[in-house]
Each structure stands twice: as C-alpha cells, then as structure tokens.
Amino acid sequence: MTNHGLEAPPIAEIIHLPVELVPVEGLGVVSVRAHSDDGDTVTLTWDEIAGSCTIWWRQGEVRRLRIDRELATKVSIREDHGAVEFRCWTA
C-alpha cells in the first residue's frame, strides 16, 4: 500500500463538530461517528497511510449501507444547518 497524500481534517477541527471520535487501532486510522435523532448512525473511517475510507450507515443494529473507497485523496467533515456531512474524494 502506498501513501496517496490523503488530505484529512486535523483532530483539533473534528472535536468542535457534533461527532464522536471512535477508538480504532492502527497508525494513521481515524474514525468518527454522527448520530441522528431517530437513532441512525453514520461512521466515517479513513486510513491516511493506505489512502482509503469507509462509510457505514446503520439503523440501530442493522447495517443499511457500506461504502469502501481505495485511492482516497481527500476527506472532509462539516456541519451545515444542523446536519453533519461526510465526504470522501477518490482518484
């Protein structure tokens, strides 16, 4: 695996958003989770060394969607009008 120069937000910016940092193992791996009022969660995990990202949407314990992307170039997290938006760009 090669480093593709994944651009990701620093932890200092993430902690000010309405998301939780999820503990993960692995150097360069970061995971954050957003919660909705109806119990759904969306988790974004990226690996800065492998240049990949995964997005999970869950309704309670039921997995509804998983998106895996290799060759990720950029990850962003932002809040807009009370909603959290996760984005992952790939080459």
PDB file of N, CA, C and O in Angstrom:
ATOM      1  N   MET A   1       0.848  -1.181   0.000  1.00  0.00           N
ATOM      2  CA  MET A   1       0.000   0.000   0.000  1.00  0.00           C
ATOM      3  C   MET A   1       0.888   1.237   0.000  1.00  0.00           C
ATOM      4  O   MET A   1       1.928   1.285   0.657  1.00  0.00           O
ATOM      5  N   THR A   2       0.459   2.207  -0.735  1.00  0.00           N
ATOM      6  CA  THR A   2       1.240   3.427  -0.812  1.00  0.00           C
ATOM      7  C   THR A   2       0.464   4.599  -0.258  1.00  0.00           C
ATOM      8  O   THR A   2      -0.767   4.592  -0.230  1.00  0.00           O
ATOM      9  N   ASN A   3       1.183   5.585   0.174  1.00  0.00           N
ATOM     10  CA  ASN A   3       0.574   6.798   0.675  1.00  0.00           C
ATOM     11  C   ASN A   3       0.220   7.685  -0.517  1.00  0.00           C
ATOM     12  O   ASN A   3       1.101   8.086  -1.277  1.00  0.00           O
ATOM     13  N   HIS A   4      -1.046   7.986  -0.677  1.00  0.00           N
ATOM     14  CA  HIS A   4      -1.510   8.784  -1.804  1.00  0.00           C
ATOM     15  C   HIS A   4      -1.690  10.246  -1.424  1.00  0.00           C
ATOM     16  O   HIS A   4      -2.304  11.009  -2.169  1.00  0.00           O
ATOM     17  N   GLY A   5      -1.166  10.638  -0.284  1.00  0.00           N
ATOM     18  CA  GLY A   5      -1.297  12.025   0.129  1.00  0.00           C
ATOM     19  C   GLY A   5      -2.719  12.370   0.516  1.00  0.00           C
ATOM     20  O   GLY A   5      -3.238  13.407   0.103  1.00  0.00           O
ATOM     21  N   LEU A   6      -3.356  11.522   1.299  1.00  0.00           N
ATOM     22  CA  LEU A   6      -4.737  11.742   1.722  1.00  0.00           C
ATOM     23  C   LEU A   6      -4.836  13.011   2.560  1.00  0.00           C
ATOM     24  O   LEU A   6      -4.193  13.128   3.603  1.00  0.00           O
ATOM     25  N   GLU A   7      -5.636  13.945   2.102  1.00  0.00           N
ATOM     26  CA  GLU A   7      -5.883  15.192   2.817  1.00  0.00           C
ATOM     27  C   GLU A   7      -7.070  14.968   3.750  1.00  0.00           C
ATOM     28  O   GLU A   7      -8.162  14.628   3.296  1.00  0.00           O
ATOM     29  N   ALA A   8      -6.861  15.157   5.045  1.00  0.00           N
ATOM     30  CA  ALA A   8      -7.914  14.904   6.034  1.00  0.00           C
ATOM     31  C   ALA A   8      -7.908  16.007   7.088  1.00  0.00           C
ATOM     32  O   ALA A   8      -6.878  16.636   7.332  1.00  0.00           O
ATOM     33  N   PRO A   9      -9.064  16.238   7.713  1.00  0.00           N
ATOM     34  CA  PRO A   9      -9.110  17.290   8.738  1.00  0.00           C
ATOM     35  C   PRO A   9      -8.330  16.888   9.985  1.00  0.00           C
ATOM     36  O   PRO A   9      -8.350  15.722  10.380  1.00  0.00           O
ATOM     37  N   PRO A  10      -7.654  17.832  10.598  1.00  0.00           N
ATOM     38  CA  PRO A  10      -6.954  17.529  11.851  1.00  0.00           C
ATOM     39  C   PRO A  10      -7.953  17.280  12.990  1.00  0.00           C
ATOM     40  O   PRO A  10      -9.060  17.818  12.985  1.00  0.00           O
ATOM     41  N   ILE A  11      -7.556  16.480  13.936  1.00  0.00           N
ATOM     42  CA  ILE A  11      -8.405  16.150  15.088  1.00  0.00           C
ATOM     43  C   ILE A  11      -8.867  17.419  15.797  1.00  0.00           C
ATOM     44  O   ILE A  11      -9.993  17.476  16.291  1.00  0.00           O
ATOM     45  N   ALA A  12      -8.019  18.426  15.852  1.00  0.00           N
ATOM     46  CA  ALA A  12      -8.377  19.683  16.524  1.00  0.00           C
ATOM     47  C   ALA A  12      -9.615  20.330  15.906  1.00  0.00           C
ATOM     48  O   ALA A  12     -10.367  21.012  16.603  1.00  0.00           O
ATOM     49  N   GLU A  13      -9.836  20.125  14.605  1.00  0.00           N
ATOM     50  CA  GLU A  13     -11.038  20.658  13.959  1.00  0.00           C
ATOM     51  C   GLU A  13     -12.250  19.757  14.186  1.00  0.00           C
ATOM     52  O   GLU A  13     -13.375  20.236  14.327  1.00  0.00           O
ATOM     53  N   ILE A  14     -12.009  18.469  14.218  1.00  0.00           N
ATOM     54  CA  ILE A  14     -13.105  17.497  14.361  1.00  0.00           C
ATOM     55  C   ILE A  14     -13.781  17.597  15.722  1.00  0.00           C
ATOM     56  O   ILE A  14     -15.001  17.461  15.812  1.00  0.00           O
ATOM     57  N   ILE A  15     -13.018  17.831  16.776  1.00  0.00           N
ATOM     58  CA  ILE A  15     -13.603  17.823  18.122  1.00  0.00           C
ATOM     59  C   ILE A  15     -14.599  18.951  18.348  1.00  0.00           C
ATOM     60  O   ILE A  15     -15.342  18.924  19.329  1.00  0.00           O
ATOM     61  N   HIS A  16     -14.630  19.932  17.471  1.00  0.00           N
ATOM     62  CA  HIS A  16     -15.583  21.032  17.592  1.00  0.00           C
ATOM     63  C   HIS A  16     -16.889  20.755  16.850  1.00  0.00           C
ATOM     64  O   HIS A  16     -17.814  21.566  16.897  1.00  0.00           O
ATOM     65  N   LEU A  17     -16.968  19.620  16.168  1.00  0.00           N
ATOM     66  CA  LEU A  17     -18.158  19.245  15.416  1.00  0.00           C
ATOM     67  C   LEU A  17     -19.025  18.286  16.238  1.00  0.00           C
ATOM     68  O   LEU A  17     -18.523  17.665  17.175  1.00  0.00           O
ATOM     69  N   PRO A  18     -20.314  18.154  15.909  1.00  0.00           N
ATOM     70  CA  PRO A  18     -21.183  17.241  16.666  1.00  0.00           C
ATOM     71  C   PRO A  18     -21.005  15.783  16.224  1.00  0.00           C
ATOM     72  O   PRO A  18     -21.948  15.143  15.760  1.00  0.00           O
ATOM     73  N   VAL A  19     -19.788  15.278  16.376  1.00  0.00           N
ATOM     74  CA  VAL A  19     -19.460  13.885  16.073  1.00  0.00           C
ATOM     75  C   VAL A  19     -18.652  13.323  17.229  1.00  0.00           C
ATOM     76  O   VAL A  19     -18.077  14.065  18.025  1.00  0.00           O
ATOM     77  N   GLU A  20     -18.618  11.998  17.309  1.00  0.00           N
ATOM     78  CA  GLU A  20     -17.772  11.369  18.328  1.00  0.00           C
ATOM     79  C   GLU A  20     -16.587  10.707  17.659  1.00  0.00           C
ATOM     80  O   GLU A  20     -16.722  10.109  16.592  1.00  0.00           O
ATOM     81  N   LEU A  21     -15.432  10.812  18.281  1.00  0.00           N
ATOM     82  CA  LEU A  21     -14.260  10.087  17.821  1.00  0.00           C
ATOM     83  C   LEU A  21     -14.400   8.648  18.303  1.00  0.00           C
ATOM     84  O   LEU A  21     -14.630   8.405  19.488  1.00  0.00           O
ATOM     85  N   VAL A  22     -14.265   7.705  17.395  1.00  0.00           N
ATOM     86  CA  VAL A  22     -14.413   6.290  17.715  1.00  0.00           C
ATOM     87  C   VAL A  22     -13.023   5.701  17.874  1.00  0.00           C
ATOM     88  O   VAL A  22     -12.183   5.861  16.988  1.00  0.00           O
ATOM     89  N   PRO A  23     -12.759   5.018  18.994  1.00  0.00           N
ATOM     90  CA  PRO A  23     -11.434   4.418  19.171  1.00  0.00           C
ATOM     91  C   PRO A  23     -11.172   3.340  18.111  1.00  0.00           C
ATOM     92  O   PRO A  23     -12.016   2.476  17.873  1.00  0.00           O
ATOM     93  N   VAL A  24     -10.009   3.400  17.485  1.00  0.00           N
ATOM     94  CA  VAL A  24      -9.596   2.406  16.495  1.00  0.00           C
ATOM     95  C   VAL A  24      -8.135   2.067  16.712  1.00  0.00           C
ATOM     96  O   VAL A  24      -7.381   2.831  17.315  1.00  0.00           O
ATOM     97  N   GLU A  25      -7.754   0.906  16.208  1.00  0.00           N
ATOM     98  CA  GLU A  25      -6.355   0.520  16.261  1.00  0.00           C
ATOM     99  C   GLU A  25      -5.742   0.738  14.895  1.00  0.00           C
ATOM    100  O   GLU A  25      -6.394   0.542  13.869  1.00  0.00           O
ATOM    101  N   GLY A  26      -4.530   1.132  14.886  1.00  0.00           N
ATOM    102  CA  GLY A  26      -3.825   1.294  13.627  1.00  0.00           C
ATOM    103  C   GLY A  26      -3.283   2.696  13.476  1.00  0.00           C
ATOM    104  O   GLY A  26      -3.977   3.681  13.729  1.00  0.00           O
ATOM    105  N   LEU A  27      -2.046   2.771  13.065  1.00  0.00           N
ATOM    106  CA  LEU A  27      -1.383   4.041  12.834  1.00  0.00           C
ATOM    107  C   LEU A  27      -2.012   4.730  11.630  1.00  0.00           C
ATOM    108  O   LEU A  27      -2.131   4.121  10.566  1.00  0.00           O
ATOM    109  N   GLY A  28      -2.409   5.969  11.775  1.00  0.00           N
ATOM    110  CA  GLY A  28      -2.975   6.732  10.679  1.00  0.00           C
ATOM    111  C   GLY A  28      -4.447   6.478  10.411  1.00  0.00           C
ATOM    112  O   GLY A  28      -4.989   6.991   9.432  1.00  0.00           O
ATOM    113  N   VAL A  29      -5.114   5.689  11.269  1.00  0.00           N
ATOM    114  CA  VAL A  29      -6.537   5.387  11.091  1.00  0.00           C
ATOM    115  C   VAL A  29      -7.353   6.268  12.032  1.00  0.00           C
ATOM    116  O   VAL A  29      -7.070   6.334  13.229  1.00  0.00           O
ATOM    117  N   VAL A  30      -8.363   6.942  11.492  1.00  0.00           N
ATOM    118  CA  VAL A  30      -9.242   7.816  12.272  1.00  0.00           C
ATOM    119  C   VAL A  30     -10.681   7.433  11.948  1.00  0.00           C
ATOM    120  O   VAL A  30     -11.016   7.152  10.797  1.00  0.00           O
ATOM    121  N   SER A  31     -11.525   7.424  12.972  1.00  0.00           N
ATOM    122  CA  SER A  31     -12.934   7.079  12.777  1.00  0.00           C
ATOM    123  C   SER A  31     -13.800   8.045  13.574  1.00  0.00           C
ATOM    124  O   SER A  31     -13.539   8.309  14.748  1.00  0.00           O
ATOM    125  N   VAL A  32     -14.845   8.573  12.914  1.00  0.00           N
ATOM    126  CA  VAL A  32     -15.780   9.479  13.577  1.00  0.00           C
ATOM    127  C   VAL A  32     -17.206   9.019  13.286  1.00  0.00           C
ATOM    128  O   VAL A  32     -17.483   8.437  12.237  1.00  0.00           O
ATOM    129  N   ARG A  33     -18.094   9.286  14.221  1.00  0.00           N
ATOM    130  CA  ARG A  33     -19.484   8.842  14.089  1.00  0.00           C
ATOM    131  C   ARG A  33     -20.423  10.003  14.374  1.00  0.00           C
ATOM    132  O   ARG A  33     -20.226  10.770  15.316  1.00  0.00           O
ATOM    133  N   ALA A  34     -21.449  10.112  13.538  1.00  0.00           N
ATOM    134  CA  ALA A  34     -22.514  11.099  13.732  1.00  0.00           C
ATOM    135  C   ALA A  34     -23.789  10.347  14.081  1.00  0.00           C
ATOM    136  O   ALA A  34     -24.051   9.268  13.551  1.00  0.00           O
ATOM    137  N   HIS A  35     -24.584  10.933  14.987  1.00  0.00           N
ATOM    138  CA  HIS A  35     -25.836  10.325  15.440  1.00  0.00           C
ATOM    139  C   HIS A  35     -27.009  11.204  15.020  1.00  0.00           C
ATOM    140  O   HIS A  35     -26.937  12.430  15.095  1.00  0.00           O
ATOM    141  N   SER A  36     -28.094  10.560  14.573  1.00  0.00           N
ATOM    142  CA  SER A  36     -29.304  11.314  14.252  1.00  0.00           C
ATOM    143  C   SER A  36     -30.294  11.174  15.399  1.00  0.00           C
ATOM    144  O   SER A  36     -30.133  10.314  16.265  1.00  0.00           O
ATOM    145  N   ASP A  37     -31.311  12.017  15.402  1.00  0.00           N
ATOM    146  CA  ASP A  37     -32.317  11.983  16.458  1.00  0.00           C
ATOM    147  C   ASP A  37     -33.140  10.693  16.447  1.00  0.00           C
ATOM    148  O   ASP A  37     -33.688  10.302  17.478  1.00  0.00           O
ATOM    149  N   ASP A  38     -33.231  10.028  15.288  1.00  0.00           N
ATOM    150  CA  ASP A  38     -34.033   8.805  15.200  1.00  0.00           C
ATOM    151  C   ASP A  38     -33.227   7.536  15.467  1.00  0.00           C
ATOM    152  O   ASP A  38     -33.747   6.434  15.298  1.00  0.00           O
ATOM    153  N   GLY A  39     -31.970   7.670  15.880  1.00  0.00           N
ATOM    154  CA  GLY A  39     -31.166   6.509  16.244  1.00  0.00           C
ATOM    155  C   GLY A  39     -30.218   6.016  15.162  1.00  0.00           C
ATOM    156  O   GLY A  39     -29.403   5.131  15.425  1.00  0.00           O
ATOM    157  N   ASP A  40     -30.299   6.563  13.956  1.00  0.00           N
ATOM    158  CA  ASP A  40     -29.361   6.178  12.906  1.00  0.00           C
ATOM    159  C   ASP A  40     -27.978   6.716  13.238  1.00  0.00           C
ATOM    160  O   ASP A  40     -27.838   7.741  13.905  1.00  0.00           O
ATOM    161  N   THR A  41     -26.962   6.010  12.762  1.00  0.00           N
ATOM    162  CA  THR A  41     -25.590   6.495  12.886  1.00  0.00           C
ATOM    163  C   THR A  41     -24.898   6.367  11.535  1.00  0.00           C
ATOM    164  O   THR A  41     -25.192   5.467  10.750  1.00  0.00           O
ATOM    165  N   VAL A  42     -23.984   7.278  11.287  1.00  0.00           N
ATOM    166  CA  VAL A  42     -23.118   7.186  10.119  1.00  0.00           C
ATOM    167  C   VAL A  42     -21.693   7.322  10.638  1.00  0.00           C
ATOM    168  O   VAL A  42     -21.363   8.257  11.369  1.00  0.00           O
ATOM    169  N   THR A  43     -20.856   6.363  10.241  1.00  0.00           N
ATOM    170  CA  THR A  43     -19.468   6.346  10.687  1.00  0.00           C
ATOM    171  C   THR A  43     -18.557   6.473   9.481  1.00  0.00           C
ATOM    172  O   THR A  43     -18.716   5.761   8.489  1.00  0.00           O
ATOM    173  N   LEU A  44     -17.606   7.379   9.574  1.00  0.00           N
ATOM    174  CA  LEU A  44     -16.593   7.564   8.538  1.00  0.00           C
ATOM    175  C   LEU A  44     -15.251   7.177   9.136  1.00  0.00           C
ATOM    176  O   LEU A  44     -14.843   7.696  10.175  1.00  0.00           O
ATOM    177  N   THR A  45     -14.570   6.253   8.460  1.00  0.00           N
ATOM    178  CA  THR A  45     -13.241   5.829   8.891  1.00  0.00           C
ATOM    179  C   THR A  45     -12.292   6.006   7.713  1.00  0.00           C
ATOM    180  O   THR A  45     -12.599   5.606   6.590  1.00  0.00           O
ATOM    181  N   TRP A  46     -11.139   6.609   7.979  1.00  0.00           N
ATOM    182  CA  TRP A  46     -10.153   6.730   6.923  1.00  0.00           C
ATOM    183  C   TRP A  46      -8.800   6.291   7.422  1.00  0.00           C
ATOM    184  O   TRP A  46      -8.490   6.364   8.611  1.00  0.00           O
ATOM    185  N   ASP A  47      -8.003   5.831   6.477  1.00  0.00           N
ATOM    186  CA  ASP A  47      -6.650   5.361   6.747  1.00  0.00           C
ATOM    187  C   ASP A  47      -5.708   6.228   5.928  1.00  0.00           C
ATOM    188  O   ASP A  47      -5.633   6.104   4.706  1.00  0.00           O
ATOM    189  N   GLU A  48      -4.993   7.104   6.615  1.00  0.00           N
ATOM    190  CA  GLU A  48      -4.107   8.043   5.929  1.00  0.00           C
ATOM    191  C   GLU A  48      -2.937   7.339   5.248  1.00  0.00           C
ATOM    192  O   GLU A  48      -2.435   7.824   4.234  1.00  0.00           O
ATOM    193  N   ILE A  49      -2.501   6.218   5.783  1.00  0.00           N
ATOM    194  CA  ILE A  49      -1.365   5.500   5.203  1.00  0.00           C
ATOM    195  C   ILE A  49      -1.802   4.709   3.974  1.00  0.00           C
ATOM    196  O   ILE A  49      -1.131   4.747   2.943  1.00  0.00           O
ATOM    197  N   ALA A  50      -2.918   3.996   4.075  1.00  0.00           N
ATOM    198  CA  ALA A  50      -3.411   3.193   2.946  1.00  0.00           C
ATOM    199  C   ALA A  50      -4.133   4.039   1.905  1.00  0.00           C
ATOM    200  O   ALA A  50      -4.303   3.606   0.766  1.00  0.00           O
ATOM    201  N   GLY A  51      -4.559   5.241   2.283  1.00  0.00           N
ATOM    202  CA  GLY A  51      -5.297   6.097   1.358  1.00  0.00           C
ATOM    203  C   GLY A  51      -6.667   5.538   1.042  1.00  0.00           C
ATOM    204  O   GLY A  51      -7.053   5.448  -0.123  1.00  0.00           O
ATOM    205  N   SER A  52      -7.408   5.158   2.083  1.00  0.00           N
ATOM    206  CA  SER A  52      -8.735   4.578   1.878  1.00  0.00           C
ATOM    207  C   SER A  52      -9.727   5.166   2.869  1.00  0.00           C
ATOM    208  O   SER A  52      -9.338   5.739   3.886  1.00  0.00           O
ATOM    209  N   CYS A  53     -11.018   5.018   2.561  1.00  0.00           N
ATOM    210  CA  CYS A  53     -12.055   5.445   3.503  1.00  0.00           C
ATOM    211  C   CYS A  53     -13.262   4.511   3.392  1.00  0.00           C
ATOM    212  O   CYS A  53     -13.517   3.915   2.346  1.00  0.00           O
ATOM    213  N   THR A  54     -13.991   4.403   4.496  1.00  0.00           N
ATOM    214  CA  THR A  54     -15.199   3.586   4.582  1.00  0.00           C
ATOM    215  C   THR A  54     -16.273   4.403   5.273  1.00  0.00           C
ATOM    216  O   THR A  54     -16.015   5.082   6.267  1.00  0.00           O
ATOM    217  N   ILE A  55     -17.491   4.331   4.731  1.00  0.00           N
ATOM    218  CA  ILE A  55     -18.640   4.992   5.343  1.00  0.00           C
ATOM    219  C   ILE A  55     -19.689   3.926   5.633  1.00  0.00           C
ATOM    220  O   ILE A  55     -20.068   3.160   4.747  1.00  0.00           O
ATOM    221  N   TRP A  56     -20.154   3.882   6.873  1.00  0.00           N
ATOM    222  CA  TRP A  56     -21.197   2.944   7.312  1.00  0.00           C
ATOM    223  C   TRP A  56     -22.428   3.728   7.736  1.00  0.00           C
ATOM    224  O   TRP A  56     -22.322   4.710   8.470  1.00  0.00           O
ATOM    225  N   TRP A  57     -23.594   3.297   7.275  1.00  0.00           N
ATOM    226  CA  TRP A  57     -24.866   3.831   7.769  1.00  0.00           C
ATOM    227  C   TRP A  57     -25.562   2.686   8.467  1.00  0.00           C
ATOM    228  O   TRP A  57     -25.712   1.604   7.899  1.00  0.00           O
ATOM    229  N   ARG A  58     -25.994   2.918   9.710  1.00  0.00           N
ATOM    230  CA  ARG A  58     -26.692   1.898  10.494  1.00  0.00           C
ATOM    231  C   ARG A  58     -27.973   2.473  11.070  1.00  0.00           C
ATOM    232  O   ARG A  58     -28.018   3.618  11.518  1.00  0.00           O
ATOM    233  N   GLN A  59     -29.004   1.657  11.048  1.00  0.00           N
ATOM    234  CA  GLN A  59     -30.255   1.955  11.740  1.00  0.00           C
ATOM    235  C   GLN A  59     -30.301   1.001  12.921  1.00  0.00           C
ATOM    236  O   GLN A  59     -30.587  -0.186  12.764  1.00  0.00           O
ATOM    237  N   GLY A  60     -30.016   1.531  14.103  1.00  0.00           N
ATOM    238  CA  GLY A  60     -29.897   0.661  15.274  1.00  0.00           C
ATOM    239  C   GLY A  60     -28.747  -0.304  15.047  1.00  0.00           C
ATOM    240  O   GLY A  60     -27.618   0.115  14.794  1.00  0.00           O
ATOM    241  N   GLU A  61     -29.035  -1.594  15.137  1.00  0.00           N
ATOM    242  CA  GLU A  61     -28.008  -2.614  14.916  1.00  0.00           C
ATOM    243  C   GLU A  61     -27.993  -3.125  13.475  1.00  0.00           C
ATOM    244  O   GLU A  61     -27.170  -3.975  13.134  1.00  0.00           O
ATOM    245  N   VAL A  62     -28.885  -2.623  12.631  1.00  0.00           N
ATOM    246  CA  VAL A  62     -28.988  -3.092  11.249  1.00  0.00           C
ATOM    247  C   VAL A  62     -28.082  -2.259  10.347  1.00  0.00           C
ATOM    248  O   VAL A  62     -28.185  -1.032  10.319  1.00  0.00           O
ATOM    249  N   ARG A  63     -27.195  -2.927   9.611  1.00  0.00           N
ATOM    250  CA  ARG A  63     -26.337  -2.242   8.649  1.00  0.00           C
ATOM    251  C   ARG A  63     -27.138  -1.987   7.379  1.00  0.00           C
ATOM    252  O   ARG A  63     -27.638  -2.928   6.762  1.00  0.00           O
ATOM    253  N   ARG A  64     -27.262  -0.742   6.990  1.00  0.00           N
ATOM    254  CA  ARG A  64     -28.024  -0.383   5.799  1.00  0.00           C
ATOM    255  C   ARG A  64     -27.138  -0.129   4.585  1.00  0.00           C
ATOM    256  O   ARG A  64     -27.532  -0.429   3.458  1.00  0.00           O
ATOM    257  N   LEU A  65     -25.951   0.417   4.804  1.00  0.00           N
ATOM    258  CA  LEU A  65     -25.091   0.769   3.674  1.00  0.00           C
ATOM    259  C   LEU A  65     -23.641   0.802   4.121  1.00  0.00           C
ATOM    260  O   LEU A  65     -23.312   1.288   5.203  1.00  0.00           O
ATOM    261  N   ARG A  66     -22.782   0.271   3.259  1.00  0.00           N
ATOM    262  CA  ARG A  66     -21.338   0.379   3.480  1.00  0.00           C
ATOM    263  C   ARG A  66     -20.703   0.770   2.158  1.00  0.00           C
ATOM    264  O   ARG A  66     -20.945   0.138   1.130  1.00  0.00           O
ATOM    265  N   ILE A  67     -19.886   1.818   2.195  1.00  0.00           N
ATOM    266  CA  ILE A  67     -19.162   2.269   1.010  1.00  0.00           C
ATOM    267  C   ILE A  67     -17.676   2.239   1.344  1.00  0.00           C
ATOM    268  O   ILE A  67     -17.232   2.878   2.299  1.00  0.00           O
ATOM    269  N   ASP A  68     -16.912   1.495   0.552  1.00  0.00           N
ATOM    270  CA  ASP A  68     -15.464   1.423   0.694  1.00  0.00           C
ATOM    271  C   ASP A  68     -14.820   2.073  -0.517  1.00  0.00           C
ATOM    272  O   ASP A  68     -15.215   1.810  -1.653  1.00  0.00           O
ATOM    273  N   ARG A  69     -13.836   2.915  -0.278  1.00  0.00           N
ATOM    274  CA  ARG A  69     -13.137   3.577  -1.377  1.00  0.00           C
ATOM    275  C   ARG A  69     -11.629   3.495  -1.149  1.00  0.00           C
ATOM    276  O   ARG A  69     -11.119   3.854  -0.088  1.00  0.00           O
ATOM    277  N   GLU A  70     -10.938   3.014  -2.173  1.00  0.00           N
ATOM    278  CA  GLU A  70      -9.478   2.998  -2.185  1.00  0.00           C
ATOM    279  C   GLU A  70      -9.011   4.235  -2.954  1.00  0.00           C
ATOM    280  O   GLU A  70      -9.817   4.911  -3.594  1.00  0.00           O
ATOM    281  N   LEU A  71      -7.752   4.519  -2.893  1.00  0.00           N
ATOM    282  CA  LEU A  71      -7.164   5.676  -3.580  1.00  0.00           C
ATOM    283  C   LEU A  71      -7.850   6.982  -3.201  1.00  0.00           C
ATOM    284  O   LEU A  71      -8.017   7.875  -4.032  1.00  0.00           O
ATOM    285  N   ALA A  72      -8.245   7.081  -1.930  1.00  0.00           N
ATOM    286  CA  ALA A  72      -8.864   8.316  -1.443  1.00  0.00           C
ATOM    287  C   ALA A  72      -7.831   9.443  -1.473  1.00  0.00           C
ATOM    288  O   ALA A  72      -6.662   9.245  -1.140  1.00  0.00           O
ATOM    289  N   THR A  73      -8.289  10.626  -1.878  1.00  0.00           N
ATOM    290  CA  THR A  73      -7.389  11.779  -1.951  1.00  0.00           C
ATOM    291  C   THR A  73      -7.739  12.848  -0.917  1.00  0.00           C
ATOM    292  O   THR A  73      -6.883  13.631  -0.506  1.00  0.00           O
ATOM    293  N   LYS A  74      -9.014  12.872  -0.498  1.00  0.00           N
ATOM    294  CA  LYS A  74      -9.434  13.900   0.447  1.00  0.00           C
ATOM    295  C   LYS A  74     -10.644  13.413   1.235  1.00  0.00           C
ATOM    296  O   LYS A  74     -11.513  12.722   0.705  1.00  0.00           O
ATOM    297  N   VAL A  75     -10.681  13.789   2.511  1.00  0.00           N
ATOM    298  CA  VAL A  75     -11.807  13.509   3.397  1.00  0.00           C
ATOM    299  C   VAL A  75     -12.188  14.829   4.058  1.00  0.00           C
ATOM    300  O   VAL A  75     -11.321  15.594   4.479  1.00  0.00           O
ATOM    301  N   SER A  76     -13.496  15.089   4.147  1.00  0.00           N
ATOM    302  CA  SER A  76     -13.922  16.286   4.871  1.00  0.00           C
ATOM    303  C   SER A  76     -15.142  15.969   5.720  1.00  0.00           C
ATOM    304  O   SER A  76     -15.937  15.082   5.409  1.00  0.00           O
ATOM    305  N   ILE A  77     -15.256  16.719   6.790  1.00  0.00           N
ATOM    306  CA  ILE A  77     -16.394  16.624   7.696  1.00  0.00           C
ATOM    307  C   ILE A  77     -16.817  18.055   7.989  1.00  0.00           C
ATOM    308  O   ILE A  77     -15.998  18.897   8.357  1.00  0.00           O
ATOM    309  N   ARG A  78     -18.108  18.315   7.819  1.00  0.00           N
ATOM    310  CA  ARG A  78     -18.581  19.663   8.139  1.00  0.00           C
ATOM    311  C   ARG A  78     -20.007  19.589   8.648  1.00  0.00           C
ATOM    312  O   ARG A  78     -20.724  18.613   8.428  1.00  0.00           O
ATOM    313  N   GLU A  79     -20.391  20.644   9.330  1.00  0.00           N
ATOM    314  CA  GLU A  79     -21.758  20.782   9.818  1.00  0.00           C
ATOM    315  C   GLU A  79     -22.424  21.876   8.999  1.00  0.00           C
ATOM    316  O   GLU A  79     -21.870  22.959   8.813  1.00  0.00           O
ATOM    317  N   ASP A  80     -23.625  21.573   8.511  1.00  0.00           N
ATOM    318  CA  ASP A  80     -24.361  22.548   7.715  1.00  0.00           C
ATOM    319  C   ASP A  80     -25.828  22.499   8.113  1.00  0.00           C
ATOM    320  O   ASP A  80     -26.499  21.486   7.909  1.00  0.00           O
ATOM    321  N   HIS A  81     -26.324  23.587   8.678  1.00  0.00           N
ATOM    322  CA  HIS A  81     -27.723  23.689   9.113  1.00  0.00           C
ATOM    323  C   HIS A  81     -28.121  22.548  10.057  1.00  0.00           C
ATOM    324  O   HIS A  81     -29.207  21.982   9.931  1.00  0.00           O
ATOM    325  N   GLY A  82     -27.243  22.219  10.994  1.00  0.00           N
ATOM    326  CA  GLY A  82     -27.545  21.200  11.991  1.00  0.00           C
ATOM    327  C   GLY A  82     -27.314  19.765  11.546  1.00  0.00           C
ATOM    328  O   GLY A  82     -27.556  18.838  12.319  1.00  0.00           O
ATOM    329  N   ALA A  83     -26.855  19.564  10.329  1.00  0.00           N
ATOM    330  CA  ALA A  83     -26.572  18.213   9.828  1.00  0.00           C
ATOM    331  C   ALA A  83     -25.076  18.061   9.597  1.00  0.00           C
ATOM    332  O   ALA A  83     -24.397  19.003   9.188  1.00  0.00           O
ATOM    333  N   VAL A  84     -24.577  16.866   9.863  1.00  0.00           N
ATOM    334  CA  VAL A  84     -23.161  16.556   9.620  1.00  0.00           C
ATOM    335  C   VAL A  84     -23.036  15.975   8.225  1.00  0.00           C
ATOM    336  O   VAL A  84     -23.832  15.129   7.819  1.00  0.00           O
ATOM    337  N   GLU A  85     -22.043  16.429   7.503  1.00  0.00           N
ATOM    338  CA  GLU A  85     -21.808  15.952   6.146  1.00  0.00           C
ATOM    339  C   GLU A  85     -20.414  15.352   6.068  1.00  0.00           C
ATOM    340  O   GLU A  85     -19.422  16.015   6.372  1.00  0.00           O
ATOM    341  N   PHE A  86     -20.347  14.075   5.653  1.00  0.00           N
ATOM    342  CA  PHE A  86     -19.078  13.396   5.416  1.00  0.00           C
ATOM    343  C   PHE A  86     -18.858  13.330   3.918  1.00  0.00           C
ATOM    344  O   PHE A  86     -19.785  13.031   3.165  1.00  0.00           O
ATOM    345  N   ARG A  87     -17.630  13.608   3.477  1.00  0.00           N
ATOM    346  CA  ARG A  87     -17.284  13.498   2.062  1.00  0.00           C
ATOM    347  C   ARG A  87     -15.939  12.799   1.914  1.00  0.00           C
ATOM    348  O   ARG A  87     -15.030  12.985   2.723  1.00  0.00           O
ATOM    349  N   CYS A  88     -15.835  12.001   0.876  1.00  0.00           N
ATOM    350  CA  CYS A  88     -14.584  11.324   0.560  1.00  0.00           C
ATOM    351  C   CYS A  88     -14.370  11.384  -0.945  1.00  0.00           C
ATOM    352  O   CYS A  88     -15.198  10.897  -1.715  1.00  0.00           O
ATOM    353  N   TRP A  89     -13.258  11.981  -1.366  1.00  0.00           N
ATOM    354  CA  TRP A  89     -12.900  12.058  -2.777  1.00  0.00           C
ATOM    355  C   TRP A  89     -11.902  10.959  -3.096  1.00  0.00           C
ATOM    356  O   TRP A  89     -11.057  10.623  -2.267  1.00  0.00           O
ATOM    357  N   THR A  90     -11.998  10.396  -4.303  1.00  0.00           N
ATOM    358  CA  THR A  90     -11.062   9.366  -4.728  1.00  0.00           C
ATOM    359  C   THR A  90     -10.457   9.724  -6.080  1.00  0.00           C
ATOM    360  O   THR A  90     -11.005  10.528  -6.835  1.00  0.00           O
ATOM    361  N   ALA A  91      -9.320   9.109  -6.363  1.00  0.00           N
ATOM    362  CA  ALA A  91      -8.619   9.362  -7.636  1.00  0.00           C
ATOM    363  C   ALA A  91      -9.297   8.619  -8.772  1.00  0.00           C
ATOM    364  O   ALA A  91      -8.855   8.706  -9.918  1.00  0.00           O
TER     365      ALA A  91
END
